[in-house]
Amino acid sequence: MNKKKEIGKGLKALLANIDKTTSETEKKEAVETFAKTTSEIDISAIETNPFQPRIEFDNDELLELAKSIKVHGLIQPITVRSMGDSTFQLISGERRLRASKIAGLQKIPAYIRLANDQEMLEMALVENIQRSNLNAIEIAISYQRLMDECQLTQENLSDRVGKDRSTVANYMRLLKLPPNIQNGIKSNELSMGHARAIVGIEDPVQQIYFYKKTRDEGLSVRALEKLIKSYQADSHKELDKPKSEQHPEIMRLTKKYSSLFGSKVDISRNNNGKGQVVIRFDNDDQLNRIVDLLDEISD
């Protein structure tokens, strides 16, 4: 295997003079040169990416990749941008960079690109989304960040990532789910199909109920959809007080504490400010969990 050369004098000169270049044509040519050229750069000269959309890395997978890098080298180069003074900032490839450090590499193959912060963020997020092993929540968060921080509409976003607008919308709806369900998706307890079925339910208490039932009983997506359809069609299910008759703050608190306890919470209040808070439970396990949470709050 041919050893890649260190960054050459020509590229060093180009990096040093790029900011002084006034011609847009020359800048474009410089960018194209960097996009096509792989250089060996010092790992110690690379700053981490402050816009890194992925914050969780599996340690076992990093160790496995590090072993592969020791044997075969890093097959897919990382991408960095020049910061001047022979320093670089990571654009994409943090997992590869981390594994290379574990493998003890001093230098790493990299594509050098020129980008402002917003362009850098967009490139990092798009590259991250295109990975095959991201969970649905990681994808949804990256979509949301692209829209918020790069001022993109859903239509612009769908063009950037090469997905239908409806697909983008389905992912982003997952961010409306309670945190424990989002964690369930991240830990692969729920598939995207399960999550899409659950997010169609408005009541967070019922969302949590169907999540736990799916997790505990190993329901298929089809079985879950059938169960939800049956629930929604059952007119004898206990109905919440119509939203139009509830004060918005009471509604907010009801949803908040229902999500917190994982059980249905009823809050009633009359015009004089008197009322009651009722936390319902279906079995001893739910009761014990509620008691534990109340003990934590009171400590």
C-alpha contacts under 8 A as a table, 3 or more apart, distances in Angstrom:
res1	aa1	res2	aa2	distance
4	K	39	S	7.03
4	K	40	E	6.42
4	K	109	P	7.53
5	K	8	G	7.52
5	K	39	S	6.61
5	K	40	E	6.16
6	E	39	S	5.76
6	E	40	E	4.52
6	E	41	I	6.45
7	I	11	L	6.50
7	I	12	K	6.89
7	I	39	S	5.02
7	I	40	E	5.80
7	I	41	I	6.62
8	G	11	L	5.46
8	G	12	K	6.20
9	K	12	K	4.94
9	K	13	A	6.05
10	G	13	A	5.21
10	G	14	L	6.24
11	L	14	L	4.92
11	L	15	L	6.04
12	K	15	L	5.09
12	K	16	A	6.12
13	A	16	A	5.03
13	A	17	N	6.16
14	L	17	N	5.23
14	L	18	I	5.73
14	L	30	A	7.37
15	L	18	I	5.40
15	L	82	S	7.06
15	L	84	G	7.19
16	A	19	D	7.45
16	A	84	G	6.70
16	A	85	D	7.89
17	N	20	K	5.26
17	N	21	T	6.51
18	I	21	T	5.18
18	I	27	K	7.02
18	I	30	A	7.65
19	D	22	T	7.91
21	T	24	E	7.95
21	T	26	E	6.93
21	T	27	K	6.64
22	T	26	E	7.67
22	T	27	K	7.66
23	S	26	E	5.17
23	S	27	K	6.33
24	E	27	K	4.99
24	E	28	K	6.06
25	T	28	K	5.08
25	T	29	E	6.19
26	E	29	E	5.05
26	E	30	A	6.16
27	K	30	A	5.02
27	K	31	V	6.23
28	K	31	V	5.14
28	K	32	E	6.20
29	E	32	E	5.06
29	E	33	T	6.13
30	A	33	T	5.02
30	A	34	F	6.33
31	V	34	F	5.18
31	V	35	A	6.11
31	V	113	R	6.35
31	V	114	L	6.39
32	E	35	A	5.00
32	E	36	K	6.34
33	T	36	K	5.43
33	T	37	T	6.13
34	F	37	T	5.11
34	F	38	T	7.60
34	F	111	Y	6.37
34	F	112	I	5.19
34	F	113	R	5.69
35	A	111	Y	6.14
35	A	112	I	6.64
35	A	113	R	6.31
36	K	111	Y	7.45
37	T	111	Y	6.17
37	T	112	I	7.55
38	T	77	P	7.43
38	T	109	P	6.12
38	T	110	A	5.34
38	T	111	Y	4.95
38	T	112	I	7.41
39	S	109	P	5.40
39	S	110	A	5.38
39	S	111	Y	6.52
39	S	112	I	7.63
40	E	107	K	5.90
40	E	108	I	5.29
40	E	109	P	4.48
40	E	110	A	6.28
41	I	45	A	7.47
41	I	107	K	5.23
41	I	108	I	5.57
41	I	109	P	6.49
41	I	110	A	6.96
42	D	45	A	5.33
42	D	46	I	7.18
42	D	106	Q	5.95
42	D	107	K	4.40
42	D	108	I	6.52
43	I	46	I	5.49
43	I	97	L	7.96
43	I	101	K	7.66
43	I	105	L	7.57
43	I	106	Q	5.70
43	I	107	K	5.23
43	I	108	I	6.20
44	S	47	E	7.98
44	S	106	Q	7.47
45	A	86	S	7.08
45	A	87	T	4.91
45	A	88	F	6.06
46	I	80	V	7.90
46	I	87	T	6.14
46	I	88	F	4.77
46	I	89	Q	5.40
46	I	90	L	6.46
47	E	87	T	7.66
47	E	88	F	6.10
47	E	89	Q	4.63
47	E	90	L	6.12
48	T	89	Q	6.06
48	T	90	L	5.44
48	T	94	E	7.70
49	N	52	Q	5.30
49	N	89	Q	6.15
49	N	90	L	4.93
49	N	91	I	6.10
49	N	92	S	7.87
49	N	94	E	7.99
51	F	121	L	5.72
51	F	124	A	7.44
52	Q	55	I	7.05
52	Q	91	I	7.96
52	Q	92	S	7.87
52	Q	94	E	7.94
52	Q	121	L	7.86
52	Q	124	A	6.88
52	Q	125	L	7.65
53	P	124	A	7.48
53	P	125	L	6.26
53	P	128	N	7.33
53	P	141	I	7.94
53	P	142	S	6.34
54	R	57	F	7.76
54	R	128	N	7.64
54	R	138	E	7.19
57	F	61	E	7.89
57	F	62	L	7.44
57	F	95	R	7.29
58	D	61	E	5.35
58	D	62	L	6.33
59	N	62	L	5.03
59	N	63	L	6.25
60	D	63	L	5.14
60	D	64	E	6.19
61	E	64	E	4.99
61	E	65	L	6.13
62	L	65	L	5.12
62	L	66	A	6.04
62	L	95	R	7.09
62	L	98	R	7.31
62	L	99	A	5.31
63	L	66	A	4.94
63	L	67	K	6.28
63	L	99	A	6.70
63	L	102	I	7.34
64	E	67	K	5.24
64	E	68	S	6.46
65	L	68	S	5.04
65	L	69	I	6.16
65	L	96	R	7.75
65	L	99	A	6.03
66	A	69	I	5.02
66	A	70	K	6.27
66	A	99	A	4.65
66	A	100	S	5.98
66	A	102	I	6.03
66	A	103	A	4.91
67	K	70	K	5.18
67	K	71	V	6.58
67	K	103	A	6.71
68	S	71	V	5.24
68	S	72	H	5.87
68	S	73	G	7.11
69	I	72	H	5.19
69	I	73	G	4.22
69	I	74	L	5.22
69	I	75	I	7.94
69	I	99	A	7.75
69	I	100	S	6.79
69	I	103	A	6.70
70	K	73	G	5.76
70	K	103	A	5.88
72	H	75	I	7.45
74	L	77	P	6.61
74	L	96	R	7.71
74	L	100	S	7.58
74	L	108	I	7.53
74	L	109	P	7.35
77	P	93	G	7.77
77	P	108	I	7.46
77	P	109	P	5.02
77	P	110	A	4.79
77	P	111	Y	6.61
78	I	90	L	7.74
78	I	91	I	7.87
78	I	92	S	6.06
78	I	93	G	4.85
78	I	94	E	7.75
78	I	96	R	7.03
78	I	97	L	7.24
78	I	108	I	7.90
78	I	109	P	6.65
78	I	110	A	4.73
78	I	111	Y	6.30
79	T	90	L	6.29
79	T	91	I	5.42
79	T	92	S	5.28
79	T	93	G	6.57
79	T	110	A	5.32
79	T	111	Y	4.67
79	T	112	I	6.01
79	T	113	R	7.10
80	V	88	F	6.03
80	V	89	Q	5.35
80	V	90	L	4.39
80	V	91	I	4.92
80	V	92	S	6.99
80	V	110	A	6.65
80	V	111	Y	6.20
80	V	112	I	5.07
80	V	113	R	6.01
81	R	88	F	5.48
81	R	89	Q	5.34
81	R	90	L	6.55
81	R	91	I	6.67
81	R	112	I	5.30
81	R	113	R	4.65
81	R	114	L	5.34
81	R	115	A	6.73
82	S	86	S	7.42
82	S	87	T	6.32
82	S	88	F	4.66
82	S	89	Q	6.60
82	S	112	I	6.65
82	S	113	R	6.82
82	S	114	L	6.47
83	M	86	S	7.24
83	M	87	T	5.38
83	M	88	F	5.07
83	M	89	Q	6.60
84	G	87	T	5.73
84	G	88	F	7.35
90	L	93	G	7.39
90	L	94	E	7.30
91	I	120	M	6.14
91	I	121	L	7.60
91	I	123	M	7.14
91	I	124	A	5.49
92	S	123	M	7.73
92	S	124	A	5.27
92	S	127	E	6.90
92	S	128	N	7.51
93	G	96	R	5.25
93	G	97	L	6.18
94	E	97	L	4.88
94	E	98	R	6.02
95	R	98	R	5.20
95	R	99	A	6.18
96	R	99	A	5.15
96	R	100	S	6.03
97	L	100	S	5.07
97	L	101	K	6.32
97	L	108	I	7.93
98	R	101	K	5.20
98	R	102	I	6.39
99	A	102	I	5.00
99	A	103	A	6.13
100	S	103	A	4.90
100	S	104	G	6.33
100	S	105	L	5.57
100	S	108	I	7.51
101	K	104	G	5.07
101	K	105	L	5.72
101	K	106	Q	7.64
102	I	105	L	7.71
105	L	108	I	6.94
115	A	118	Q	7.87
115	A	119	E	5.56
115	A	120	M	5.60
116	N	119	E	5.36
116	N	120	M	5.97
117	D	120	M	4.93
117	D	121	L	6.07
118	Q	121	L	5.06
118	Q	122	E	6.14
118	Q	149	E	7.70
118	Q	150	C	6.42
119	E	122	E	5.12
119	E	123	M	6.10
120	M	123	M	5.19
120	M	124	A	6.12
121	L	124	A	5.13
121	L	125	L	6.11
121	L	150	C	7.96
122	E	125	L	5.20
122	E	126	V	6.02
122	E	146	L	6.51
122	E	150	C	6.88
123	M	126	V	5.27
123	M	127	E	5.95
124	A	127	E	5.22
124	A	128	N	6.00
125	L	128	N	4.95
125	L	129	I	6.10
125	L	142	S	5.95
125	L	143	Y	7.98
125	L	146	L	7.01
126	V	129	I	5.12
126	V	130	Q	6.35
126	V	142	S	7.97
126	V	160	R	7.40
126	V	161	V	6.25
127	E	130	Q	5.31
127	E	131	R	6.92
128	N	131	R	5.56
128	N	142	S	7.91
129	I	134	L	7.24
129	I	139	I	5.75
129	I	142	S	6.84
129	I	161	V	7.61
130	Q	161	V	7.67
131	R	134	L	6.17
134	L	138	E	6.14
134	L	139	I	6.54
135	N	138	E	5.46
135	N	139	I	6.47
135	N	185	I	7.19
135	N	186	K	5.80
135	N	188	N	7.68
136	A	139	I	5.11
136	A	140	A	6.13
136	A	171	Y	6.71
136	A	185	I	6.95
136	A	186	K	7.17
136	A	192	M	6.41
137	I	140	A	4.92
137	I	141	I	6.07
137	I	171	Y	7.52
137	I	174	L	6.93
137	I	175	L	7.21
137	I	182	Q	6.64
137	I	185	I	6.78
137	I	186	K	6.23
138	E	141	I	5.18
138	E	142	S	6.21
138	E	186	K	7.66
139	I	142	S	5.13
139	I	143	Y	6.19
139	I	171	Y	7.16
140	A	143	Y	5.05
140	A	144	Q	6.19
140	A	168	V	7.90
140	A	171	Y	5.06
140	A	172	M	4.91
140	A	174	L	7.03
140	A	175	L	6.88
141	I	144	Q	5.05
141	I	145	R	6.13
141	I	172	M	7.46
141	I	175	L	7.52
142	S	145	R	5.05
142	S	146	L	6.13
143	Y	146	L	5.16
143	Y	147	M	6.37
143	Y	157	L	7.40
143	Y	168	V	7.39
143	Y	172	M	7.00
144	Q	147	M	5.18
144	Q	148	D	6.06
144	Q	172	M	6.82
145	R	148	D	5.02
145	R	149	E	5.53
145	R	150	C	7.46
146	L	149	E	5.56
146	L	150	C	5.23
146	L	151	Q	7.17
146	L	152	L	6.55
146	L	157	L	7.22
147	M	150	C	5.65
147	M	151	Q	5.22
147	M	152	L	4.38
147	M	153	T	6.09
147	M	154	Q	7.18
147	M	157	L	6.91
148	D	151	Q	5.46
148	D	152	L	6.99
149	E	152	L	7.99
152	L	155	E	7.84
152	L	156	N	5.57
152	L	157	L	5.94
153	T	156	N	5.06
153	T	157	L	6.03
154	Q	157	L	4.91
154	Q	158	S	6.05
154	Q	165	R	6.44
154	Q	168	V	7.21
154	Q	169	A	7.52
155	E	158	S	5.18
155	E	159	D	6.46
155	E	165	R	6.07
156	N	159	D	5.22
156	N	160	R	6.32
157	L	160	R	5.01
157	L	161	V	6.28
157	L	168	V	7.90
158	S	161	V	5.41
158	S	162	G	5.64
158	S	163	K	4.96
158	S	164	D	5.78
158	S	165	R	5.33
158	S	168	V	6.50
159	D	162	G	5.15
159	D	163	K	6.76
163	K	167	T	6.37
163	K	168	V	6.72
164	D	167	T	5.22
164	D	168	V	6.53
165	R	168	V	5.14
165	R	169	A	6.20
166	S	169	A	4.99
166	S	170	N	6.14
167	T	170	N	5.16
167	T	171	Y	6.45
168	V	171	Y	5.33
168	V	172	M	6.33
169	A	172	M	5.17
169	A	173	R	6.22
170	N	173	R	5.33
170	N	174	L	7.04
170	N	196	R	7.16
171	Y	174	L	5.59
171	Y	175	L	7.81
172	M	175	L	5.71
172	M	176	K	7.87
173	R	176	K	5.62
173	R	177	L	7.64
173	R	199	V	7.11
174	L	177	L	5.53
174	L	182	Q	7.37
174	L	195	A	7.08
174	L	196	R	7.50
174	L	199	V	6.58
175	L	182	Q	7.35
176	K	199	V	7.71
177	L	181	I	6.35
177	L	182	Q	6.36
177	L	199	V	6.48
177	L	204	P	7.48
177	L	207	Q	7.87
178	P	181	I	5.53
178	P	182	Q	6.45
178	P	204	P	6.85
178	P	208	I	7.65
178	P	259	S	6.60
179	P	182	Q	4.97
179	P	183	N	6.17
180	N	183	N	5.04
180	N	184	G	6.21
181	I	184	G	4.81
181	I	185	I	6.35
181	I	208	I	6.90
181	I	211	Y	6.70
182	Q	185	I	5.12
182	Q	186	K	6.30
183	N	186	K	4.92
183	N	187	S	6.13
184	G	187	S	5.18
184	G	188	N	6.21
184	G	189	E	5.04
184	G	190	L	5.94
185	I	188	N	5.04
185	I	189	E	5.74
185	I	190	L	4.81
185	I	191	S	6.45
185	I	192	M	7.61
185	I	195	A	7.43
186	K	189	E	7.63
187	S	190	L	7.80
188	N	191	S	6.38
189	E	215	R	6.12
190	L	193	G	7.91
190	L	194	H	5.78
190	L	195	A	6.42
190	L	211	Y	7.83
190	L	214	T	7.83
190	L	215	R	7.13
191	S	194	H	5.18
191	S	195	A	6.22
192	M	195	A	5.00
192	M	196	R	6.10
193	G	196	R	5.23
193	G	197	A	6.44
193	G	221	V	5.97
194	H	197	A	5.25
194	H	198	I	6.35
194	H	220	S	7.81
194	H	221	V	5.27
194	H	224	L	7.13
195	A	198	I	5.13
195	A	199	V	6.02
196	R	199	V	5.29
196	R	200	G	6.62
197	A	200	G	5.61
197	A	201	I	7.65
197	A	221	V	7.77
197	A	224	L	7.42
197	A	225	E	6.09
197	A	228	I	7.88
198	I	201	I	5.66
198	I	207	Q	5.73
198	I	210	F	7.03
198	I	211	Y	7.26
199	V	202	E	7.26
199	V	207	Q	7.16
201	I	204	P	7.52
201	I	206	Q	7.20
201	I	207	Q	6.25
202	E	207	Q	7.62
203	D	206	Q	5.39
203	D	207	Q	6.26
203	D	255	K	7.94
204	P	207	Q	4.76
204	P	208	I	6.16
204	P	255	K	6.67
204	P	258	S	7.25
204	P	259	S	6.36
205	V	208	I	5.26
205	V	209	Y	6.26
205	V	255	K	7.60
205	V	258	S	5.77
205	V	259	S	6.24
205	V	262	G	6.49
205	V	263	S	6.19
205	V	264	K	5.85
206	Q	209	Y	4.82
206	Q	210	F	6.16
207	Q	210	F	5.39
207	Q	211	Y	6.11
208	I	211	Y	4.97
208	I	212	K	6.14
208	I	259	S	7.56
208	I	262	G	6.41
209	Y	212	K	5.36
209	Y	213	K	6.16
209	Y	262	G	7.69
210	F	213	K	4.98
210	F	214	T	5.95
210	F	224	L	7.69
210	F	228	I	7.86
211	Y	214	T	5.19
211	Y	215	R	6.12
212	K	215	R	5.00
212	K	216	D	5.87
213	K	216	D	5.24
213	K	217	E	5.77
213	K	218	G	7.77
213	K	219	L	7.57
214	T	217	E	5.44
214	T	218	G	5.32
214	T	219	L	4.77
214	T	220	S	7.66
214	T	224	L	6.89
215	R	218	G	5.35
215	R	219	L	7.15
219	L	222	R	8.00
219	L	223	A	5.83
219	L	224	L	6.01
220	S	223	A	5.13
220	S	224	L	6.16
221	V	224	L	5.13
221	V	225	E	6.14
222	R	225	E	5.12
222	R	226	K	6.18
223	A	226	K	5.13
223	A	227	L	6.19
224	L	227	L	5.05
224	L	228	I	6.17
225	E	228	I	5.17
225	E	229	K	6.06
226	K	229	K	5.09
226	K	230	S	6.16
227	L	230	S	5.13
227	L	231	Y	6.24
228	I	231	Y	5.01
228	I	232	Q	6.15
229	K	232	Q	5.17
229	K	233	A	6.13
230	S	233	A	5.16
230	S	234	D	6.21
231	Y	234	D	5.31
231	Y	237	K	7.57
232	Q	235	S	7.57
234	D	237	K	5.90
241	K	245	E	7.07
241	K	246	Q	7.24
242	P	245	E	5.60
242	P	246	Q	6.88
243	K	246	Q	5.16
243	K	247	H	7.93
243	K	251	M	7.52
244	S	247	H	7.92
246	Q	250	I	6.53
246	Q	251	M	6.43
247	H	250	I	5.22
247	H	251	M	6.34
248	P	251	M	5.03
248	P	252	R	6.18
249	E	252	R	4.96
249	E	253	L	6.14
250	I	253	L	5.16
250	I	254	T	6.01
250	I	267	I	6.84
251	M	254	T	5.08
251	M	255	K	6.30
252	R	255	K	5.34
252	R	256	K	6.09
253	L	256	K	4.92
253	L	257	Y	6.07
254	T	257	Y	5.55
254	T	258	S	5.95
254	T	265	V	6.00
254	T	266	D	6.44
254	T	267	I	6.35
255	K	258	S	5.12
255	K	259	S	6.10
255	K	265	V	7.90
256	K	259	S	5.34
256	K	260	L	6.22
257	Y	260	L	4.71
257	Y	261	F	6.00
257	Y	265	V	6.57
258	S	261	F	5.46
258	S	262	G	5.63
258	S	263	S	5.37
258	S	264	K	5.20
258	S	265	V	5.13
259	S	262	G	5.10
259	S	263	S	7.17
261	F	264	K	7.90
261	F	289	R	7.61
261	F	290	I	5.93
261	F	293	L	7.39
263	S	279	I	6.88
263	S	280	R	6.09
263	S	281	F	6.13
263	S	286	Q	7.55
264	K	279	I	6.14
264	K	280	R	5.41
264	K	281	F	7.35
265	V	277	V	7.08
265	V	278	V	5.61
265	V	279	I	4.56
265	V	280	R	6.16
266	D	277	V	5.76
266	D	278	V	5.04
266	D	279	I	6.55
267	I	275	G	7.39
267	I	276	Q	5.91
267	I	277	V	4.60
267	I	278	V	6.45
268	S	275	G	5.15
268	S	276	Q	5.51
268	S	277	V	6.66
269	R	272	N	7.88
269	R	273	G	5.83
269	R	274	K	5.40
269	R	275	G	4.13
269	R	276	Q	6.74
270	N	273	G	5.46
270	N	274	K	5.52
270	N	275	G	6.15
271	N	274	K	7.45
281	F	284	D	7.82
281	F	286	Q	5.63
281	F	287	L	5.94
282	D	286	Q	6.55
282	D	287	L	7.83
283	N	286	Q	5.51
283	N	287	L	6.44
284	D	287	L	4.88
284	D	288	N	6.02
285	D	288	N	5.16
285	D	289	R	6.23
286	Q	289	R	5.11
286	Q	290	I	6.21
287	L	290	I	5.12
287	L	291	V	6.17
288	N	291	V	5.07
288	N	292	D	6.12
289	R	292	D	5.10
289	R	293	L	6.27
290	I	293	L	5.17
290	I	294	L	6.20
291	V	294	L	5.06
291	V	295	D	6.09
292	D	295	D	5.05
292	D	296	E	6.29
293	L	296	E	5.09
293	L	297	I	6.28
294	L	297	I	5.05
294	L	298	S	6.15
295	D	298	S	5.15
295	D	299	D	6.15
296	E	299	D	5.32
